[in-house]
Amino acid sequence: MQTLITIAVCLALLLGEALAVELFNLDVWLPHVGVGIVVFLALRPPWVVGCAGVLAAAWWADLLGCSPPGVHALSLTLVFFIVKLGGQRLDGRSALVRTGVAVVAAGVLITLEALMVTMLGGAPWEPLAGFFIGALPSALAAPVGLVVAWGALDRVDRFFTARQSRSLGTLGSR
């Protein structure tokens, strides 16, 4: 049940980001809620919950994205595994560490997407121009998406943790 609710919250967050980008024209200062979701899922839950959440979020982001099919999904999935494997030695409880991871993950995501679009037939100068013009401000805005995603997903996580501990407490008292 926790995995399904986590996935539903991830999808709602991505839809909210897509609406905000469209309504407020946030092309350059994209909050990267998807990166926030990936950072949360990579640093907190077990592998199964994280993989299921990223799979659904990547698929949803691909549907909402304006790039060739599969670019967002593959990029988010690769960033998840990079953060999951690299974040095993990081303290995910520190807000400063999470912020740094989000900025780096957003930069990696943008770079991966630019390289994939180039490999799919885009102009060779587009990734470099896009990286220098859009990537830095966009990557610096990633902590906004992290705060939004971490707050919502942390509440789901705490709700189920408290519920499980209450259930175990009542079982232990019998």
C-alpha positions as CSV (number, residue, x, y, z in Angstrom):
1,M,0.0,0.0,0.0
2,Q,2.8,2.4,0.9
3,T,4.4,1.8,-2.6
4,L,1.2,2.6,-4.4
5,I,0.6,5.8,-2.4
6,T,4.2,6.9,-2.9
7,I,3.8,6.4,-6.6
8,A,0.5,8.3,-6.7
9,V,2.1,11.2,-4.8
10,C,5.1,11.2,-7.2
11,L,2.7,11.3,-10.2
12,A,0.7,14.2,-8.6
13,L,3.9,16.1,-7.9
14,L,5.1,15.7,-11.5
15,L,1.7,16.8,-12.9
16,G,1.8,19.8,-10.5
17,E,5.3,20.7,-11.8
18,A,4.1,20.4,-15.5
19,L,1.2,22.7,-14.8
20,A,3.3,25.3,-12.9
21,V,5.9,25.3,-15.8
22,E,3.1,25.9,-18.3
23,L,1.3,28.5,-16.3
24,F,4.3,30.5,-15.1
25,N,6.6,29.9,-18.1
26,L,9.4,28.4,-15.9
27,D,11.4,27.0,-18.8
28,V,14.8,28.2,-17.5
29,W,14.1,28.1,-13.8
30,L,12.6,24.6,-13.8
31,P,12.2,23.4,-10.2
32,H,13.1,19.8,-11.1
33,V,10.5,18.0,-8.9
34,G,11.5,14.9,-10.8
35,V,15.0,15.2,-9.5
36,G,13.6,15.8,-5.9
37,I,11.6,12.6,-6.2
38,V,14.6,10.7,-7.5
39,V,16.8,12.0,-4.7
40,F,14.2,11.1,-2.1
41,L,13.6,7.6,-3.5
42,A,17.4,7.0,-3.8
43,L,18.3,8.2,-0.3
44,R,15.4,7.0,1.8
45,P,13.2,3.9,1.0
46,P,14.4,0.4,0.2
47,W,15.4,-0.5,-3.3
48,V,12.0,-2.0,-4.2
49,V,10.0,1.1,-3.3
50,G,12.6,3.4,-4.9
51,C,12.7,1.4,-8.1
52,A,8.9,1.2,-8.4
53,G,8.6,4.9,-7.7
54,V,11.2,5.9,-10.2
55,L,9.8,3.6,-12.8
56,A,6.4,5.2,-12.5
57,A,7.8,8.7,-12.2
58,A,10.0,8.3,-15.2
59,W,7.2,7.0,-17.3
60,W,5.0,9.9,-16.2
61,A,7.7,12.4,-16.8
62,D,8.2,11.0,-20.3
63,L,4.5,11.5,-21.1
64,L,4.6,15.0,-19.8
65,G,8.0,15.9,-21.4
66,C,8.4,17.6,-24.8
67,S,11.4,15.5,-25.9
68,P,11.7,12.3,-27.9
69,P,10.1,9.3,-26.2
70,G,12.3,7.7,-23.6
71,V,14.7,10.5,-23.0
72,H,13.2,11.7,-19.6
73,A,12.6,8.1,-18.5
74,L,16.1,6.9,-19.2
75,S,17.7,10.0,-17.8
76,L,15.7,9.9,-14.5
77,T,16.4,6.2,-14.2
78,L,20.1,6.6,-14.7
79,V,20.2,9.5,-12.2
80,F,18.4,7.3,-9.7
81,F,21.0,4.6,-9.9
82,I,23.8,7.1,-9.8
83,V,22.4,8.7,-6.6
84,K,21.4,5.4,-5.1
85,L,24.9,3.9,-5.6
86,G,26.8,7.1,-4.8
87,G,24.6,8.1,-1.9
88,Q,25.2,5.0,0.2
89,R,28.0,6.8,1.9
90,L,26.1,10.1,2.2
91,D,24.1,11.2,5.2
92,G,20.6,11.7,3.7
93,R,19.3,13.2,6.9
94,S,21.4,16.4,6.3
95,A,19.5,19.1,4.4
96,L,22.8,20.5,3.0
97,V,23.8,17.1,1.6
98,R,20.4,16.6,0.1
99,T,20.6,20.0,-1.5
100,G,24.0,19.4,-3.0
101,V,22.9,16.0,-4.3
102,A,19.8,17.6,-5.9
103,V,21.9,20.3,-7.7
104,V,24.4,17.7,-9.0
105,A,21.7,15.3,-10.0
106,A,19.9,18.1,-11.9
107,G,23.1,18.9,-13.7
108,V,23.6,15.2,-14.6
109,L,20.0,14.9,-15.7
110,I,20.3,17.9,-18.0
111,T,23.6,16.7,-19.4
112,L,22.2,13.2,-20.1
113,E,19.1,14.6,-21.8
114,A,21.2,17.0,-24.0
115,L,23.5,14.1,-25.0
116,M,20.6,11.8,-25.8
117,V,18.8,14.5,-27.9
118,T,22.1,15.1,-29.8
119,M,22.5,11.4,-30.4
120,L,18.9,11.2,-31.7
121,G,19.7,13.7,-34.4
122,G,19.7,17.2,-32.8
123,A,22.2,19.8,-33.9
124,P,25.6,19.3,-32.3
125,W,25.8,22.8,-30.8
126,E,22.4,22.5,-29.0
127,P,23.7,20.5,-26.0
128,L,26.5,23.0,-25.2
129,A,24.4,26.0,-25.7
130,G,21.5,24.5,-23.8
131,F,23.8,23.5,-21.0
132,F,25.4,26.9,-20.5
133,I,22.2,28.9,-21.0
134,G,19.6,26.7,-19.3
135,A,21.4,24.1,-17.2
136,L,23.0,26.3,-14.5
137,P,19.9,28.3,-13.5
138,S,17.8,25.1,-13.8
139,A,20.2,23.1,-11.7
140,L,20.4,25.8,-9.1
141,A,16.6,25.7,-8.9
142,A,16.6,22.0,-8.1
143,P,16.5,22.5,-4.3
144,V,13.0,24.0,-4.8
145,G,11.8,20.7,-6.3
146,L,13.6,18.8,-3.6
147,V,11.8,20.7,-0.9
148,V,8.4,20.1,-2.5
149,A,9.1,16.4,-3.2
150,W,10.9,15.6,0.0
151,G,8.1,17.2,2.1
152,A,5.3,15.3,0.4
153,L,7.1,12.0,0.2
154,D,8.5,12.2,3.7
155,R,4.9,12.7,5.1
156,V,3.8,9.5,3.3
157,D,6.9,7.7,4.7
158,R,6.3,8.9,8.2
159,F,2.6,8.0,8.1
160,F,3.3,4.4,7.2
161,T,6.2,4.2,9.6
162,A,4.0,5.4,12.5
163,R,1.2,3.1,11.4
164,Q,3.6,0.1,11.3
165,S,5.1,0.9,14.7
166,R,1.5,1.1,16.2
167,S,0.6,-2.2,14.6
168,L,3.8,-3.8,16.0
169,G,3.1,-2.3,19.4
170,T,-0.3,-3.8,19.6
171,L,1.0,-7.2,18.5
172,G,3.7,-7.1,21.1
173,S,1.3,-6.3,24.0
174,R,-0.7,-9.5,23.4
